[in-house]
Amino acid sequence: MPRPLGELEDSVMTRVWKWNRPVTVREVLEDLQEERSIAYTTVMTVLDNLHQKGWVRREAEGRAYRYEAVSTRAAYAAALMNEAWSQSDNPAAALVAFFGMMSAEQREALSDAMRIVQGPENPGSAVRAAER
């Protein structure tokens, strides 16, 4: 299970995920500087830490590196939700509470996801199981 990203790690990874291509420290730095004052070495350290933690891979380009996400933001969010759910002593109650917190748009997204997961061979069974 991935540890939740820190605030600065999340800001950096948000850009890496959004751009969906190999990025340089300089690119991330320039974008972050539109929101806050931050040093090149800080961004370089954060990207190096993310590399060591397995969030990004890097490839040398001259004297610098280009960094690229190992997985998607969606996969990261799913892993966090799965970890939180698995920590519950009553997973069904945790799901009911979670579903109760959802907006109408989120419930619609859940319904769409359930249709994708269940596939055409067994329509309705996964949704019915989730409704129980």
URDA-V446780 format. One record per backbone hydrogen bond with DSSP energy under -0.5 kcal/mol. NH is the residue of the N-H (numbers start at 1). CO is the residue of the C=O. Records with the same first field share a line. If there is no record, write none. Layout:
NH=CO / CO
This chain:
10=6
11=7
12=8
13=9
14=10
15=11
16=12
17=13
18=14
19=15
20=16
21=16
23=67
28=24
29=25
30=26
31=27
32=28
33=29
34=31
35=32
36=32
38=36
43=39
44=40
45=41
46=42
47=43
48=44
49=45
50=46
51=47
52=48
53=49
54=51
55=50
56=50
57=68
59=66
61=64
64=61
66=59
67=23
68=57
70=55
71=55
76=72
77=73
78=74
79=75
80=76
81=77
82=78
83=79
84=80
85=81
86=82
87=83 / 84
88=85
94=90
95=91
96=92
97=93
98=94
99=95
100=96
101=97 / 98
102=98 / 99
107=103
108=104
109=105
110=106
111=107
112=108
113=109
114=110
115=111
116=112
117=113
118=114
119=115
122=119
123=120
125=122
126=122
128=124
129=125
130=126
131=127
132=128
